[in-house]
Amino acid sequence: MTNTSLRERLGIGEENRSMVSKIINFSLEEKRINIYDTNVGTKARKYVPWRVK
């Protein structure tokens, strides 16, 4: 999952991408998702469910 794919899935416009970033950050804090590759920058990050490492 990426910021863009989540926006598309939820039907959120480009102008509200910060809303999706907040959802992703909250999900990371709650350990519901993990960063797929920690070696890439924030703009290229992909996320996976918590049970996938």
PyMOL CGO cylinders between C-alpha atoms (Angstrom):
from pymol import cmd
from pymol.cgo import CYLINDER

trace = [
    CYLINDER, 0.00, 0.00, 0.00, 1.16, 3.53, -0.69, 0.3, 1, 1, 1, 1, 1, 1,
    CYLINDER, 1.16, 3.53, -0.69, -0.30, 6.94, 0.07, 0.3, 1, 1, 1, 1, 1, 1,
    CYLINDER, -0.30, 6.94, 0.07, -1.61, 7.11, -3.51, 0.3, 1, 1, 1, 1, 1, 1,
    CYLINDER, -1.61, 7.11, -3.51, -3.14, 3.63, -3.48, 0.3, 1, 1, 1, 1, 1, 1,
    CYLINDER, -3.14, 3.63, -3.48, -4.90, 4.32, -0.18, 0.3, 1, 1, 1, 1, 1, 1,
    CYLINDER, -4.90, 4.32, -0.18, -6.26, 7.63, -1.50, 0.3, 1, 1, 1, 1, 1, 1,
    CYLINDER, -6.26, 7.63, -1.50, -7.60, 5.86, -4.57, 0.3, 1, 1, 1, 1, 1, 1,
    CYLINDER, -7.60, 5.86, -4.57, -9.14, 3.08, -2.49, 0.3, 1, 1, 1, 1, 1, 1,
    CYLINDER, -9.14, 3.08, -2.49, -10.86, 5.56, -0.17, 0.3, 1, 1, 1, 1, 1, 1,
    CYLINDER, -10.86, 5.56, -0.17, -11.79, 8.01, -2.93, 0.3, 1, 1, 1, 1, 1, 1,
    CYLINDER, -11.79, 8.01, -2.93, -9.82, 10.90, -1.42, 0.3, 1, 1, 1, 1, 1, 1,
    CYLINDER, -9.82, 10.90, -1.42, -8.61, 13.62, -3.78, 0.3, 1, 1, 1, 1, 1, 1,
    CYLINDER, -8.61, 13.62, -3.78, -4.99, 14.70, -4.28, 0.3, 1, 1, 1, 1, 1, 1,
    CYLINDER, -4.99, 14.70, -4.28, -5.70, 17.97, -2.46, 0.3, 1, 1, 1, 1, 1, 1,
    CYLINDER, -5.70, 17.97, -2.46, -6.40, 15.97, 0.74, 0.3, 1, 1, 1, 1, 1, 1,
    CYLINDER, -6.40, 15.97, 0.74, -3.30, 13.76, 0.68, 0.3, 1, 1, 1, 1, 1, 1,
    CYLINDER, -3.30, 13.76, 0.68, -2.29, 15.01, 4.12, 0.3, 1, 1, 1, 1, 1, 1,
    CYLINDER, -2.29, 15.01, 4.12, -5.40, 13.31, 5.51, 0.3, 1, 1, 1, 1, 1, 1,
    CYLINDER, -5.40, 13.31, 5.51, -4.13, 9.97, 4.19, 0.3, 1, 1, 1, 1, 1, 1,
    CYLINDER, -4.13, 9.97, 4.19, -0.67, 10.66, 5.61, 0.3, 1, 1, 1, 1, 1, 1,
    CYLINDER, -0.67, 10.66, 5.61, -2.26, 11.14, 9.03, 0.3, 1, 1, 1, 1, 1, 1,
    CYLINDER, -2.26, 11.14, 9.03, -4.14, 7.84, 8.67, 0.3, 1, 1, 1, 1, 1, 1,
    CYLINDER, -4.14, 7.84, 8.67, -0.91, 6.07, 7.71, 0.3, 1, 1, 1, 1, 1, 1,
    CYLINDER, -0.91, 6.07, 7.71, 1.05, 7.65, 10.59, 0.3, 1, 1, 1, 1, 1, 1,
    CYLINDER, 1.05, 7.65, 10.59, -1.68, 6.73, 13.08, 0.3, 1, 1, 1, 1, 1, 1,
    CYLINDER, -1.68, 6.73, 13.08, -1.69, 3.15, 11.75, 0.3, 1, 1, 1, 1, 1, 1,
    CYLINDER, -1.69, 3.15, 11.75, 2.10, 2.98, 12.13, 0.3, 1, 1, 1, 1, 1, 1,
    CYLINDER, 2.10, 2.98, 12.13, 1.89, 4.24, 15.72, 0.3, 1, 1, 1, 1, 1, 1,
    CYLINDER, 1.89, 4.24, 15.72, -0.79, 1.66, 16.52, 0.3, 1, 1, 1, 1, 1, 1,
    CYLINDER, -0.79, 1.66, 16.52, 1.39, -1.01, 14.87, 0.3, 1, 1, 1, 1, 1, 1,
    CYLINDER, 1.39, -1.01, 14.87, -1.37, -1.94, 12.41, 0.3, 1, 1, 1, 1, 1, 1,
    CYLINDER, -1.37, -1.94, 12.41, 0.99, -1.57, 9.43, 0.3, 1, 1, 1, 1, 1, 1,
    CYLINDER, 0.99, -1.57, 9.43, 4.76, -1.78, 8.89, 0.3, 1, 1, 1, 1, 1, 1,
    CYLINDER, 4.76, -1.78, 8.89, 7.09, -0.03, 6.49, 0.3, 1, 1, 1, 1, 1, 1,
    CYLINDER, 7.09, -0.03, 6.49, 7.94, -2.50, 3.70, 0.3, 1, 1, 1, 1, 1, 1,
    CYLINDER, 7.94, -2.50, 3.70, 11.48, -1.18, 3.05, 0.3, 1, 1, 1, 1, 1, 1,
    CYLINDER, 11.48, -1.18, 3.05, 13.02, 1.13, 5.64, 0.3, 1, 1, 1, 1, 1, 1,
    CYLINDER, 13.02, 1.13, 5.64, 15.90, 2.01, 3.28, 0.3, 1, 1, 1, 1, 1, 1,
    CYLINDER, 15.90, 2.01, 3.28, 13.77, 4.18, 0.97, 0.3, 1, 1, 1, 1, 1, 1,
    CYLINDER, 13.77, 4.18, 0.97, 12.76, 7.78, 1.50, 0.3, 1, 1, 1, 1, 1, 1,
    CYLINDER, 12.76, 7.78, 1.50, 9.36, 8.83, 2.82, 0.3, 1, 1, 1, 1, 1, 1,
    CYLINDER, 9.36, 8.83, 2.82, 7.95, 9.64, -0.63, 0.3, 1, 1, 1, 1, 1, 1,
    CYLINDER, 7.95, 9.64, -0.63, 8.73, 6.14, -1.95, 0.3, 1, 1, 1, 1, 1, 1,
    CYLINDER, 8.73, 6.14, -1.95, 7.53, 4.20, 1.10, 0.3, 1, 1, 1, 1, 1, 1,
    CYLINDER, 7.53, 4.20, 1.10, 5.24, 1.21, 0.84, 0.3, 1, 1, 1, 1, 1, 1,
    CYLINDER, 5.24, 1.21, 0.84, 3.37, -0.31, 3.75, 0.3, 1, 1, 1, 1, 1, 1,
    CYLINDER, 3.37, -0.31, 3.75, 2.27, -3.84, 4.59, 0.3, 1, 1, 1, 1, 1, 1,
    CYLINDER, 2.27, -3.84, 4.59, -0.09, -5.26, 7.24, 0.3, 1, 1, 1, 1, 1, 1,
    CYLINDER, -0.09, -5.26, 7.24, 1.37, -5.75, 10.73, 0.3, 1, 1, 1, 1, 1, 1,
    CYLINDER, 1.37, -5.75, 10.73, 1.59, -9.54, 10.33, 0.3, 1, 1, 1, 1, 1, 1,
    CYLINDER, 1.59, -9.54, 10.33, 3.91, -9.22, 7.30, 0.3, 1, 1, 1, 1, 1, 1,
    CYLINDER, 3.91, -9.22, 7.30, 7.54, -8.41, 8.05, 0.3, 1, 1, 1, 1, 1, 1,
]
cmd.load_cgo(trace, "trace")
